[in-house]
Amino acid sequence: MTTSLGRLAVLASLLGAVGCDRETPAAPSSMAQVPPPAPAPKTRISFPPLSGPSSTFVFERQLSYPVSDYTRHSRIVLFDNGALALEYPTLPTAGTLGGQYRQTDGALMVLFAFPSGRYSDEAWDDATLRLTGDSLTIEYEEQMQHADWENAVYVRR
């Protein structure tokens, strides 16, 4: 009798398992996928024109380590409208790199207008300018220094 009960229990278990096998779970109802909101479009910075009243500063000396010939012949022009021009007349592709500056905590923070463009959410930390009388010190942020931008002191011409 015990054997019959045992067999009956096994048979009931098997029937239960087979019964479960026949019922496949319903697939979840497909919900409309809502796309994530599009990121706000980046706004390109509009740099002020390199024109109008200005002060020109010419290279005076290195700040901390020897600098290249192109830095020794460079100059910085600060325009009253907030524009800035960094000029390298002795480079083979002599030219001017524009940008803008703004007063922050007693220093002038610089954002250069690189050819690839700049966006309004970028930090103003390309360089820091300190103006003391007729002397202008420029210190580039570390990543720019590793790309051969050289800290220096300029004097008003």
Residue pairs with C-beta under 8 A, 6 or more apart in sequence:
42 119
42 120
42 121
43 119
43 120
43 121
44 117
44 118
44 119
44 120
45 100
45 111
45 113
45 117
45 118
45 119
45 120
45 122
47 83
47 98
47 99
47 100
47 113
48 79
48 81
48 82
48 83
48 100
49 81
49 83
50 77
50 79
50 83
50 85
50 96
50 98
51 79
51 81
51 83
52 79
52 80
52 81
52 83
53 79
53 80
54 77
54 78
54 79
54 80
55 77
55 78
55 156
56 75
56 76
56 77
56 156
56 157
57 75
57 76
57 77
57 78
57 136
57 154
57 155
57 156
57 157
58 75
58 154
58 155
58 157
59 71
59 72
59 73
59 74
59 75
59 152
59 153
59 154
60 135
60 152
60 153
60 154
60 155
61 152
61 153
62 71
62 150
62 151
62 152
62 153
63 137
63 139
63 151
63 152
63 153
64 151
65 150
67 150
67 152
68 148
68 150
69 90
70 88
70 90
70 91
71 150
71 152
73 88
73 89
73 90
74 86
74 87
74 88
74 89
74 152
75 86
75 87
75 89
75 154
75 157
76 84
76 85
76 86
76 87
76 129
76 136
76 138
76 154
77 84
77 85
77 87
78 84
78 101
78 108
78 129
78 136
79 85
82 100
82 101
82 102
83 98
83 99
83 100
84 98
84 99
84 100
84 101
84 110
84 112
85 96
85 97
85 98
85 99
86 96
86 97
86 98
86 99
86 112
87 95
87 96
87 97
88 94
88 95
88 96
88 97
97 112
97 113
97 114
98 112
98 113
99 110
99 111
99 112
99 113
99 126
100 110
100 111
100 113
101 108
101 109
101 110
101 111
101 129
102 108
102 109
102 124
103 109
104 124
107 128
107 129
107 130
108 128
108 129
108 130
108 131
109 124
109 125
109 127
109 128
109 129
110 124
110 126
110 127
110 128
110 129
110 138
111 118
111 122
111 124
111 126
112 118
112 126
112 127
125 141
126 140
126 141
126 144
127 138
127 139
127 140
127 141
127 144
127 149
128 138
128 139
129 136
129 137
129 138
130 136
130 137
130 139
134 155
134 156
135 153
135 154
135 155
135 156
136 153
136 154
136 155
136 156
137 151
137 152
137 153
137 154
138 151
138 152
138 153
138 154
139 151
140 149
140 150
140 151
145 151
